[in-house]
Amino acid sequence: MATEKDIEARLSQRLRDEGFSVKTDIVVYKGIMADIIAEKQGQRHLIEIKRDRKGIVQGIVSARQLALLPNIATISFALPSREVLDDVVRMSAIAGVGIYSVSPAEVKLMLEPRKLYPGSLQAGASYRSSVTPESFFDVRLSFTAKDRIFTNLKVDLVIAEPFFVLEGQQTSRIVEEILPDETVHLAFKVGVNKDAKPGKYLIFVKRTSDGVLLEISSFEIEVKRRSKETILQEVADSKDLLNIAITTNLAGILKRIDEAMMDGIIDIHDQVSNESIWGQLGNFCIMNGLYRQAQTIYEKMLGTIQKWEEKYGEKLHKGLAYYNLGVALYYQGKLSEARKSFEDSYEQDRNTYGETQAEDLPAKKALRELFKET
């Protein structure tokens, strides 16, 4: 019976005869070993040696995971000729895996491997289309990996007068790895010289990645004279960027809080009255005039509590959540919705603490003072 080294030696010699450079027992990605890597005309072909049926089936099943590896053009198996059966060939064809049949007499390519889709690195950008002298603006970039792992993404911001970056800031960034469907975000802060002349100027973004051709994008930025309108626009843009940043980060942290509560990592009983983890976020937003974000927090708090009740079959006090939601709504001028939320809070207080004590709690006080209820 041929050993793995026998198969490796025979196939390696055949590949070298065909003009491939061959490496054996090589790490291809983060500790993942390949039996053979054959390279020709800039394309790398991964070949695994399988000597029995169990190994063949396991290899076919895991072929999709191997197809995610960066810089691999095809995947093939090298099998003893006795294992090259009809069902193995058919399953391999479905999986897109090639087959080499290896015997003491010959090495034969029995099934051509399917060329792997190279994947794509989808890019997005946001930036201000117009700026003024002595101002700063952000060029925000995002990159999403599709169908493959991408490694060593290098992004260069290429600028010239009248633009500059602050001393010590980099115009190049490197991302070591982007997994399939993962998105990475990069931001470059750019300044405009004080003596910049009005006109339209280009900023270039250059990107390279292992196995990906160089790509260059350009953005046109107009420099305008400072005026009342441009100053007001700068303020509006800054507010929008602040709101976007807070809202984007907020969604992620609320999701993590929800998961922690549902999994019991955080005891929800400690968070539904008095101080709560949602309250820390909500109070910050209300104190800084971010009432819409505060509304989102307390709506999410109610949603998580209700999900927890359904999962564990236990009722929790929701008075604090309804009250704080009422405050966020009231400051937005949504008076009818705020009143309903305060009423729901008061009803929760009555059910939990009794009518006498509920009369002295914040929800009833809000109804008396803000809506003149007795």
N, C-alpha and C positions, 0 to 999 in steps of 0.2 A: 504494500500500500504506500502510495506516495505521501511523503511528509509535507507539512506546510512549507518548509524551506525548499524542498524539491520543486513544488509548484511555483514558489516565488522566483527561484533561479531560472526556471524554464521560461516563464512569462516575461521576466525582466529582460532576458536576452532577446526574445522575440521583439519586444518593444524597442530596444536599443537598435536592433537591425532595421526597424522602420523609422528611425530618426528621432525617437523620443529620448529626452533625458529622464532618467529613472532614479527615484529615491525610495528606499524601503524603510519600514518601521519608523515613520516620521510623524511628529506632532503637527497636525494641521490646524488645530484651534483649541485653545484652552484645555490641554490635556487629552484631547481626542486624537487617537492614533490612527494612522492609515497604514495598511500593509504595503501598498504601493502608491506612489504619486508619479504619474507619467506626464511630462510637460512637453508641449510642442506648439510652436507658433503662438506663444503667449497664453495658451490655455492649459489648465491643470485638470487632469483626469484622475479620479480617485478609484482605486481598485481594492476590493476586499477579498481575501482568500477564505472560502468556506469549504470544509471537507466533508460535512455530513448534512443530512436533510434538516435536522433541527437548526443548525446554524444558518442554513440557506433561508428557511422560513423566517427566522428571527431577523435576518438581514433585510429581507424583502419588506417585512412589516415596518422596520425602522428607517427605510430608505427616505421617507418624507422628511425625517429629522435631519438626515445627512444632507438633503437637498437645500437646507437653510444655511449651510456653512458658506462662509465667504470665499469667493474666488475658486469655486469648483465648477467645471464645465459639464462633466458627466460622472455618473457612478456606474461601476461594473463589478461583477463578481467573477472570480476565477475558481472554477470547480473541477474536481476530478471528472474525467469524461463519463464515468459510470453514473454520476449524479445529474447529468444533463438530460433530464426526463421531460416529457411533453408538458406535464402540469407545471414544472418548475419554469420552463420557458414561457408558458402562457402567463403565469403570475408575474414573472419578471417584466414581461412586455407591458402588462397593465401598470406596473410600478415605474416603468421607464428605465429599468436597470438593464445594462448590457451583460452578456455572459461570454466568458472565455472558457472553452473546454480544453483541459490540460491532461495530456497523457505522455508516457515516455516516448511515444512515436511522434507526436505533433502537438502544437498549440494552435487552436482554431477559434476565431471569433464567431460564435454561434448566433448571437443576438446583438445587433447594434444598439448602443445606449441612446436614449433620448437626450437631446441637448437641453440642459436645465435653463429655465427662464432666469435671466440675469437679475431680475428684481428691479426695483426703482427706488430712488431717493427723492420723494416729493418735497418740494421746497415752497415755502410761503414767506411773505415779507410784509411788514407794515412800516411806514415812515411818513413824515410830513412832506407834503408836496411843495410847500412854500415856507421859507424861513426868513429871518431878518438878521442883519449884522449884529454881532455880540450876543447871539442867542445859542442855545444848545438844543439838540434834538436826538432822539433815539432811532437807530435803525434796528428793528427787531426781526429776527429770522427764525424760522422753524423748519425742521427737517423730519420727515416721517419715512421710516423704512417699510417697504412693501415686499413681501415674499422672500426676502433674504436677510441675513445678518450683514451689516455694513461695519467696517472697521477703519479706524484712523481717518475719520473725516476731518479734513483741514479746511477751514473757512478763513479767507483773507478779505479784509475790507480795503479796497484800493481807492485812495482819495488824494486830491491835490487842491491847491488854492481855488477857492477861498475857504476850504474846509480844513479842519485839523482835529486831532484828538489830544486830550490833555497829556502832559508829560507823565510817563509811567504807565499809561494805559496801552493795552495791546491792540493791534489791528489784525492779529491772527489768533484763532482759537482752534484747538484740537479736541475732538470727541473720540474717545478710544473705541466705543462700541455703540451701535444702535440696533436693538433687537427688532424682529418683525412686528409691525404695527405700533412700535414705540415712537414717540415724538420728542425731540429735544429742542429747546428754545435757547437762542443766543441773542444778546443785545450789545450793540456798540453805541457809545455816546459820542456824538460828533459836535464840534463847535464851529461857529461861523466867524471869520475874522471881522474886526470892527470896521475895517475899510473895504469890505466886500462890495463890489459894484453890482447893481441890479442886473439880473440876467438868469439864464438857465444853465445849470451845471450838472455833470454826470458823476455819480458814485458807482463804482464797480464792486461786485462781490464775486470772488473766485473760489471755487470749491473743488477739492479732489478727495478721493477715497480709494482704498485698496480695490483694485479691479474695476474702477469706474473712470471713464474718461473725464478729462478736465471740462468743467462747465463754468461759464462766465455770464453773470446777469448784470444789468445796469438799471439804475434808477435816476430819473431826472428830478432835480430839486431846483426850484426857482427861488432866487434871493430877491426879496422885495425891500423897498425902503420902509423904515419903521413908521407906523401911523397908528391912529386910534384903532382902526379896524384890525390891524395886525396884532396889536397888543391884546385886544379883546379875544381874538382868535387863539392867541397863545394861552390865555387863561382857560378858555373853553377846552383846548386840546389837553392841557394839564389835568383838568378835572376829569375828562373822559379817560385818560390814561390811568389816573388814580382809581376811578371806579372800576375799570376793567381789571386792574391788578388785584384789587380787593375782592371783587366778585369771583375771579378765577381761582384765587387761593382759597376763598371761603368755601367754594363748592367741594374742593378736595378735603378740607379739614372736617366739614360737616359729614361727608361720606365716611371718613375714618371714625368719627365719633359714633355714627349710626352702627357701623360694623362692630365696634368695641362694646357698645351697649347690648346689641343682639347676641353677641358671643359670650357675654358675661365678664369680659375683661375689665370693664368698669361697672360697678354696681349701680344700676339705674335708680335704686331706692334713695341713694344719697344725692341724686341730681334733680329731683322733681319738686323739692321745696327748699326755701331759703336760697343759699348760694348754689349755683349749678355751673357746670362746664359751659353750657350754652349761654348762661348769663354773663360770663366773663367776656365772651365775644360780643353779645348783644349790647351790654352796657357801654363797651368801647365805641360801638357804632353809633349809639344814641347820643353819647357825649360829644361825638364829632360830627353830628348832623347827617350821618349815613343811615337815614331812616328806612330806606328801601332794603338795604342789606340787613338791618335789624329785623325787619319783617320776615325776610327769608330765613334767618336763624330760628326765629320762634315758630314759624310754620314747620320747619324741619324738626324742631324739638317735639312738636305735637305729633308729627308723622311718626317719629321714632317711638314715642311713648305708645301710640296706638298699635304699631306693629308689635311691640314688645307684649302688650296686653293680649293680642290675638295669639301670639306664639306660646305664651306661658299661662294664659287663662287667669290672670290676676289683674284687678283694677288698680290703677295708680292715680294719685292726685294730679290733676292737670291745671289747677288754679293759677300757679305761677306762670305757666306757659301762656295761658289765655290772657292773663293780665299784661304781661310784657308785650305780647302781640298787640293788645289794645293800645298800649303806649306808642308803639312804632306806627300803628295806623293813624292814631290821633295826630301825631306830628306831621304826617303827610296830608292832613286835611280830609282823610277818609272817615268822616265822623260817624256815619251809620254803621260801617264795618267795625269801627273802634268800639262803639256802644255795644254792639252784639258780642264782641269779644270780652268786654268787661262784664257783661251779663252772664256769659258762660263761665267766667272766672268766679263770679259771686255764687253761682249755682254749685260749682265744685267746692267752694269754701263751706257752703251750707251743708252739703252732703258729708264732708270730711270732719268739720269742726262743730257743726251745729249752728242754728240760726243766730243765737245770741252773740257768739264769738265772731261769726262771719260779718256782722254789722260793723265791727271795728277793724276789719281787714282792708287792704288797699283797694280791692275791686269795688266794694260798696262805697268807699270814700270817693273814688273816681266818678262813680255814677252820680253821687250827690253833688260834688263840686263842679263837674264838667257838664253834666246833663240835667242837673237840678231834680234828680229823683229823690224821693223821700224814703 
